[in-house]
Structure formats: C-alpha cells, structure tokens
C-alpha cells in the first residue's frame, strides 16, 4: 500500500527526470530526430502550424529542434512538453488547443491510431550492437530450424533490416515484424498478425503457438503486454543497454491469476468508476458508451472520471467506487494497482466479469479496440435478458456472498428506472438514489457544510492583522 493517499508536494518538487538510456548526441540532432523526413512530412502536407510532442527525457532538445524545423519548413512550431496521459500516446487535445494541423511525435510510442490529426512518429535511433544481438540470438536458439518471431522496441526498429540480413541465411523459419505507423491497419490476411502497431505473417500450420518470441528492448510495459497477449509462446529478449540475452522467466500463469482475481473483484463491485486514460486513441468514445451500457445491463452503477494520470491520491477521493476500469492504450492499460485503495481493471477484464457470453479462452486482450462493437475481432454481443427468477445464482469466491449474474433489459428511455427512486419526505416527493450520495450520508464527516438556519447570527468583528507567522498583536505583552 502507498504510505498515504495525499502528499504535501515534496515528492513533486524533488522528482528527478528519468534520463533516456542513451540520450541524443547534441551534435547529431539532424540524424537522431530525422529532420529530413520530418521536413518532408510538413511540406508535403502543406501544414502551417505543427505541434512537436516530446517525452520528459528529450525535452532538453525541444527548443533546438523546433527552431531548425521552423527554419527548414517556414511553419510555426509548438512544443508539447507535458502530456495529459502517457507520453507514448499522441496528445491530440493539447495540439488542438494550439490550433495545430499535424503532430510530430518524438520518442517511444504505443502506435495507437489517432482520431483526427495527421501524425508522424519519430522514435529516435538508440544505439544497438547488431553483431552482439545476433550472437545472443544464436546462443538462445541453437537449433537452426527454430520458428521465431522477432519483435523490437520502436527505438531499435531502424536496425532490424541489418539484423535480418545476418540471421535469415542461417534461420529459414525466422520472421521479422514490421511497424505500422500510417493509421489503422487494414483487414488482416489469412495467417497475418496485427497487434501493437506490429505486423507479421505466420506460415506454420499450427499458427502462432508454434513460434517463440524474441524481443529486442529493455524490460518494461511493452514486453509485459506482449507476454500476456501471446501467453502461449515462449519469450526471450535482448537488452541493448546491457548487451545481454536471456530467456524470460516471468510467470505468465501467475500474472494471469492476478488478473483473474481482478475479474472476480469486478463481479462483486456495485459501483464502477470508468477512468478516461486517453483522449486521442481512435474508438475510445465508442468504448466508453459500450462500458456504460454493459454496466447498466449488469445492474451496476457507473461514473465516468477524467483525472489525467491516475495516482493513489486522486482515486482515494472516490471512496464510494468499488473498482475502476481504465480506458487507455495497450501499454498503459496494465496498471499495477497494488498501491491504490481500489483495484483497477482493463476493459477486457470488465467484460469477463459482466458479459455472460464471454468466456475465458486463454487469450488475453490488452487493446480495447479489439472489443469495440462492429467489426472488432474479439467483440461478443451481449446476450438477451432473462427473468431474475430463472437466473442461476452465483457465489462470490472472495466474499462468499450470493450474487446475480443475469443481464437486465436495456433501458427504453433516459429516465432513471424505478429502483433508483425513493420517497424523499412526507409530501411524497421523489428523489433519485445516488450511490455517491448514499455513501456520503453514511460518513461521519462530509466536508464543509452550509448549515443554513442552524448557525446563530453574530456581528462582524475586526480580525487580526499581519501574516500568520507574526500577527501585529503578537508579543505585545512581552517585556
């Protein structure tokens, strides 16, 4: 648990910016930030205002890059230094505030498709010893007929062609994934895998489960998301910072059991907080509407909360909420909620908890776009409602209480249902029952209250003068 759910600001004042593993060389801004490609993007698009989005570790170069881009293109550049959510997502909201017509996104990216503005991703080229990486691959996979899919962090994508030239003559069954940065991918071909902005074609008869995965990059959220999604494939990795390769020993089954425990908590929850963790990923508004309908059909109340980057102090203000669901990109969805007062689940886990038609198949979904109604590959329609008397009761594995698992009929109007109304006083006036209001009524302290008509009226008197550390009347009685 966190030491406290509020802070005095010392942590924010003393926080140090985490430097990149290999910062951009000051004399090679042209190459590191790919000025030529960025200039061509701005000129070909005819853009006059462009937003430059930098992560914290690259902000030191923001002014120099913006000045060179303005001189090369004649367009006006705006630097977006602090993003509302994760820096891997394109901050379209901040760009629109500046009136930008396009966005140049620098640094690591989740490659989630955007809704409105044209985007050019410039990852930066972090150093990679291709020869050492090839040697590590040979040590990890001595069998030359091994079926392996090579994945990489986006900052090492530039070196994959050279690595492919070294390994393909020795390994005929190796597959290199390609980045997809030009908007949403098209329909997948038979045997083609399209996830996390990566695309590769699987040729084995048994499908992807016949392959192993080799990841080039440091340990982080991207690798964890890959391992949970492709949990039937053995993983190994090469860390370019340490130049070491290893078989990944993350207990995927243990991690999945922790996530399934969150699903059980979601089944027990009565009030769910929907956390908006992105305003730029395409389809997030459709998912919000889908989650509200799902929770309404499951008999749960929901609140939509936009709190920016979630932390324990922020979410501890909503004590009436039993569990939160985070709508974010694939990399930021798997938030470790061990320090939070209430658990935080993903949209897929909430679907497992509230949609009786969805069953656990062993495939874990981190990209919420796969759940969207319509043509999404993993969308499952909600079943028809059944009478409560015919519903099969279920027992909670956590509390041992009996709970209902059936879905209610969808509401026919926007008016609250009769179960949300109660008599407010003897005049038979009706008031809507709110879980937040009911929880507030049960608390002994409810914050500042007006108490109209209860506080006696008194004349105004002159107060003390000065500052809190030394009022004018202090120390008058001292000799």
C-alpha angles and dihedrals in degrees: 000000000000116000090240141354092228134042138201093232096259092117092055093047094049097040114124121213112246108238121223118262090247112013120214112271109248093226095051104055090129093060101034094050095035094232093180095056092043092049092051090050093054095044096045091049093048091229119171099183120039130177119219112206117199131179118232095263093057100042092100089073096043097097094047093047093047092050093050093046092051091049092048099044107023089228124128114254128207122193117221104200104165120042124205092228133007117342090227089071124074109252099222093165094060090044092053090050088061091046092244120172096201141008131230105203115200128195132013115356137188089217093225109163116253128227107223122359128066110249133199116196117213107182101181121236111261114194117268126182098221094187093053090046091053091050091051090051091052091050093050095044109032092162106089093206093059116135107228135166114208116215126178142188111259093248090064098043092102091067098050094093091057092046090049091054090055099045106033096071089055099038113044093181098052118119125199118206121225128217119244109205103150100090131284114350119248126243112311119247121230107289093009120131120207116180138132092008090302126117130191138152120238115210102175116111092232094052128229095333088072090064135079122218125233113193124195111204144062123296112274148111093308093058092045091051091049093050094049093046096046094033094151093063124080112239135212130172145198118215109209091198095059096023089227129133125204145164107257111246099189107138098234092183090055091048091049091050089055090051092048088052086058088053090056090050089051091054090055095047120105099181118043126190115211107211114206103218098169139032097181109050111102114251099023093121091052090051092050090055091046092051092049091052092046093051092045091052090048092054096249128129118232138197124195112222128189106191102148113230106009120233133166094260094055098045094044087072089071101064093156090066114093097195139357130223116205120216104200142121121295094265097048098042095079095072116171102234098181090112094047126095091231129030121259118215135185125248090254092055091049089052090052089052100045107026110075090193092063115083130185108260100170093261113114119206120207099164108081091202088075088064099050118121114256122033099358112134096231102035116130121190119236112256122242118274121260128202115272090238091060096045117112110238120234131208120224113239090210107043100018091229124136116251137180120247101183124108124241124229114273113261114263094208141016093256116107116260120254093257089065093059128084138167110270099193143343092287087073092242112163125229130184115246111233121192090217092052092046091051091048091052090055094055121095092219120041102175126252113352129191095218091195112205093010101080113077117241115249134178120258114258132194112266132212121289130219132038128314094254094055122011118194095246095050117108095016093124093050117102 
